[in-house]
Amino acid sequence: MAARDSDRFTYRLWRYDGAQGELIPLLQSAQDHFGYIPRRAISYISSVTGIPESDVYGVITFYSQFRLQPMGKYLVRVCAGTACHVSGAKMIIETVQDELGIEVGDTTGDGLFTLNTVACIGCCSLAPVIMVNDETHGRLDPASVRKIIRKYKRAEEETRREESVATCDDET
């Protein structure tokens, strides 16, 4: 771990006193700190607790709340609940996968998008539904899904261009 990251993470572990049942809170702390649980945090937690890394990893992969990879800037959640399922959720998932070039549970190489499915978003009357971060999109078909994803991609490209221009202006 980089010195600064290690120091901050060490600080978060100050309460660990060797008591049984502390692994989950330690993993939650690591994920809160890093946004996911990196390999170096697994090693560190293992060394502090004396729990073998393989057991720590087993707990991480057992619970769906834990992530081993950073999340993208945009979290795309596709509803796979009953109403969405019968309204074409499978086709929506396939469209998002095709548009982003990733599978469910993965993050794009540029770190922009993470794709997950959820049991229910709670917007059954709008089925099929996706959420991108906190924005809900409903009554979808493949064309509308592609349009939504491309809107986020364009917005990101515009932001990058604006930042690039601002950087050039700052240098002159």
N, C-alpha and C positions, 0 to 999 in steps of 0.2 A: 504494500500500500504506500502511496505517496505520504510523506511525513504529515502534511496538513490533514489529509483524509483520515489517516490512522489516528492522529491525535483527537479529532472530532469524534470518530467512531469509538475510540477508547473511552472518551468522556461519557458517551451514552451507555457504556457497559459498567460504569462505576458501581452500580447497585448490585451487580451479580455477586452473590455470596456463596455460590456452590450448591444452592438448594436445588432439589429435584424439581422438574417441571418448568425450568426457566428457559428451555430451548426456544419455545414458540415466541415468548416476548423478546428474546435476543434476536431472532430472525425478523420479527416485526420491526424492531429498532433498526436493523441493518437495511431493510427494505425502505423504511421511512427516510433513512439517511441517504441512501444511494439511488432510490427509485426502483431498485431491483436488488437481488442478492448476488453480487459478483463472487467469483471464485476466491478472491483474496479474503472476502468476509467469511466464507465457509471455513477456510483454513484458520483464520483468526479465532472464530467462535469455537472451532474444534480444539485449538490449543488452549483457550481460556477455560473451557468446560471439561476437557478430557474426553469428550464424546468423539468417537471416530468420525472422520470426514464423510465416510460412506453412510453412516447413520444420519448425520446432519443433512446430507443430500437426499436421503430417503424421506425425511420429514418434509423437506422443501417440495419434492415432487409429489408427495401424497396430498398436500393441501393446495387447492386451486388458488388460494389467496396469494401465494408466493410466486415470484417471477425470477427466472434466471437470466433474462435478457432485459435491456432497457426498453421502456415503452416508447413508441413513436410520439411525435408532437401531436398527431391526430390519432385518437383511438376510435376505430370503426367497429361498432358493435352491431352485429346482425341478429335480429330477433329470430329465434328458432322455436318459439312457443307454438301452441296448437293453431291459433288463428293465422299466424304468419306461415306456419308449415303448410297448411292447406291452401294458402294464397300464393305459394311459390317461393318460400324462403330459400329452398335449395338452389333455385335458379339465381336468386339475388346473391347468395354466397358465392356461387361459381362466377358470377359477373364481377364481383369485387375482387376475387382471387385473380381473375384474368386481367382486370384493369391495373391491379397493383403488382402482379407477378409474384405473389406470396400465397402461402397456405394459411389456414386458420391457426392462430397462435403465433404467427411470425410477424416480424417487423421488416419493412423495406430496407434495402441497403443504405439508403440515404437517411434513415432514421426518422422519416416523416410519418409513416403510417404503420399502425399495428392493427391487425385484424383478429377479432374475437367473435364468438357467438355467445348469446345469452339465452337463458330459458324463457324470459319474458321481459319486455320493456314496459308493458302496461298500456300500450296504445292499440289494443286489439281492433278497434274500429277503423284504424288506419292501415291495417295489414296489407302487404308486408312492410316492415319498418326497419330502418337502421338509425343508429345514432352516431354522429361524428362529434366526439367530445360531448358537449351538453346540448347539441342541436339535433332535434328529431326530424326525420324525413319519412313520410309515409306514402301509402298508395303507390308503391314503386313497381317499376318494370325494369328490365335490363338497360334500356336507353336512359331512363331517368337516373339510375344508379351511376352509369358512366358519366353523365352530365354533372352529378354532384361531386364525384371524385375528381373530375377534371377541374371543377371550380376551385377546389382546395389546392390542387396542384398549381393552377394559374395564380392564385393569391400568393402562394409561397414563392413562385418565380418573380412576381412583382415586388414582393418584400425584399428578396435577394438583390434585385436590380436597384431598388431604392437605396439599400444599404451600401451597395457597390458605388453608386454615384456619390453618396454622402462621404464615403471613405476617400474617394478621389478628390472631392471638394476640400476635405480636411487636410489632405496632403499638399494642396497648392497654396 
